[in-house]
Amino acid sequence: MKKQKCGWCLGDELYESYHDQEWGKPVYDDQTLFEFLILETMQAGLSWITILRKRQNYFDALDQFDVQKIAAYDQEKQEELLQNAGIVRHKLKIKSISSNAQLFLEVQKEYGSFSKLIWSYVDENPIKNQVENYKKAPATTALSEQISKDLKKRGFKFVGATIMYAFMQAIGMVNDHEITCFRYDEV
């Protein structure tokens, strides 16, 4: 018998695999949180599947999402990234990769980890929503607006409320699996 899944992932093998293995699963590891932060900021204005299909290209182009290396990217490296056809070549997004990495490191110094800061917004416990149909899930919430505002105050770019809500979903801060989805109770 085929497992019931969230409607948004159906019909695309990559989407279904991402849904089944990663989406909504709580992530506390700074390395993975940084990867998702970068990928979500790259997604701004685009569909998630576009970025998901380019994920390996980002991994390769961005030194396996090594925050220390990315924080040290110079103008020459940014120009190299702008020539990379395997990633989204948006000048401001490319520029934000390095500056967001630097800010990520600042948060790590201040809090001990980025995870401590981001998970403090939910007291370390994921919010379990009651989504009946993914089309009715919110695009933003008061909490995603607060996180966005706080990160923007720190200087982060491409962290609007919608992007932050998608980030919260991806890293499992909120469980927006449909209540009939097999992953709803698993995560």
C-alpha positions in Angstrom: 0.0 0.0 0.0 1.3 3.4 -1.0 1.9 5.8 1.8 -0.1 9.0 2.0 2.0 12.1 1.3 1.6 15.9 1.3 0.0 17.0 -2.0 2.7 19.5 -2.8 5.4 16.9 -3.4 3.4 14.4 -5.5 4.6 13.5 -9.0 8.2 14.5 -8.8 10.7 11.9 -7.6 13.2 14.5 -6.2 10.4 16.4 -4.4 9.0 13.2 -2.9 12.4 12.0 -1.8 13.1 15.4 -0.1 9.7 15.3 1.5 10.1 11.8 2.7 13.6 12.2 4.1 14.2 15.8 5.1 11.3 18.3 5.0 10.0 19.0 8.5 12.5 16.9 10.3 14.0 18.9 13.2 17.5 20.0 12.4 19.8 21.3 15.2 23.2 20.9 13.4 24.7 24.3 12.5 26.2 22.9 9.3 22.8 21.8 8.0 21.0 24.9 9.3 23.5 27.0 7.3 22.9 25.0 4.2 19.2 25.4 4.4 19.6 29.1 5.2 21.7 29.6 2.0 19.3 27.5 -0.1 16.2 29.3 1.2 17.7 32.7 0.6 18.6 31.6 -3.0 15.0 30.5 -3.4 13.6 34.0 -2.9 11.2 34.7 -5.7 11.7 31.2 -7.2 10.2 27.8 -6.6 11.8 25.5 -4.1 12.1 22.7 -6.8 14.3 25.0 -8.8 16.8 25.3 -5.9 16.4 21.6 -5.0 17.4 20.6 -8.5 20.5 22.8 -8.2 21.4 21.7 -4.6 24.3 19.6 -5.6 25.6 22.5 -7.8 25.4 24.8 -4.8 27.2 22.2 -2.6 30.0 22.0 -5.1 30.2 25.7 -5.9 30.0 26.8 -2.2 32.7 24.6 -0.7 30.2 22.0 0.6 28.5 24.9 2.5 31.6 25.4 4.7 30.6 28.6 6.6 34.2 29.6 7.4 35.3 29.4 3.7 32.2 31.2 2.5 32.6 34.0 5.0 36.0 34.6 3.4 34.8 34.8 -0.2 36.1 37.9 -2.0 35.0 39.8 -5.0 36.9 37.3 -7.3 35.0 34.4 -5.9 31.7 36.2 -6.2 32.5 36.9 -9.9 33.3 33.2 -10.3 29.9 32.3 -8.8 28.1 34.7 -11.1 29.6 32.8 -14.1 28.4 29.4 -12.7 25.5 28.3 -14.9 24.7 25.5 -12.4 23.4 28.0 -9.7 21.0 31.0 -9.7 23.2 33.9 -10.9 21.6 36.8 -9.1 24.2 39.4 -8.1 22.6 40.5 -4.9 21.9 36.9 -3.8 25.5 35.9 -4.6 26.8 38.8 -2.6 24.5 37.9 0.3 26.0 34.4 0.6 29.3 35.7 2.0 27.8 38.4 4.2 25.2 36.0 5.6 28.0 33.5 6.4 29.9 36.2 8.3 26.8 37.1 10.3 26.1 33.4 10.9 29.6 33.2 12.5 28.8 36.2 14.6 25.7 34.5 15.9 27.7 31.4 16.7 30.1 33.5 18.7 27.3 35.2 20.6 25.1 32.2 21.3 27.5 29.3 21.0 25.6 28.1 17.9 23.2 29.4 15.4 20.9 26.5 16.4 20.6 28.0 19.9 19.4 31.3 18.5 17.0 29.9 15.9 15.5 27.2 18.1 15.0 29.7 21.0 12.1 31.2 19.1 10.1 28.0 19.8 11.7 27.0 23.1 13.5 24.1 21.4 10.2 22.4 20.6 8.7 22.2 17.0 5.3 23.7 16.5 2.9 21.0 15.3 0.3 22.5 13.0 -2.9 20.9 11.9 -2.6 21.3 8.1 -5.4 19.5 6.3 -4.4 20.7 2.8 -1.0 22.2 2.0 -2.7 24.9 0.0 -4.1 26.2 3.3 -0.8 26.3 5.1 0.3 29.9 5.8 3.1 31.6 3.8 4.1 33.7 6.8 3.3 33.8 10.5 3.8 36.4 13.2 6.8 34.2 14.3 8.4 34.1 10.9 7.9 37.9 10.7 9.7 38.3 14.1 12.6 36.0 13.1 12.9 37.9 9.8 12.9 41.2 11.6 15.5 40.0 14.1 17.8 38.6 11.4 17.5 41.7 9.3 18.5 43.8 12.3 21.7 41.7 12.5 22.3 42.5 8.8 21.1 39.2 7.1 19.8 39.6 3.6 17.1 37.7 1.7 15.4 36.6 5.0 11.9 38.0 4.6 9.0 36.5 6.5 8.0 34.2 3.7 11.6 32.9 3.2 11.9 32.4 7.0 8.7 30.5 7.2 9.9 28.2 4.4 13.2 27.8 6.4 11.2 27.0 9.6 9.3 24.3 7.6 12.4 22.9 6.1 14.3 22.6 9.4 11.3 21.3 11.3 10.6 24.3 13.5 7.1 23.9 12.3 5.5 20.6 11.3 3.3 21.5 8.3 2.9 18.0 6.9 -0.7 17.4 6.1 -2.3 15.5 9.0 -3.0 12.6 6.7 0.7 12.4 5.6 2.7 9.5 6.9 5.4 12.0 8.0 3.1 14.0 10.2 3.6 11.8 13.2 7.1 10.8 12.3 8.6 14.2 12.6 
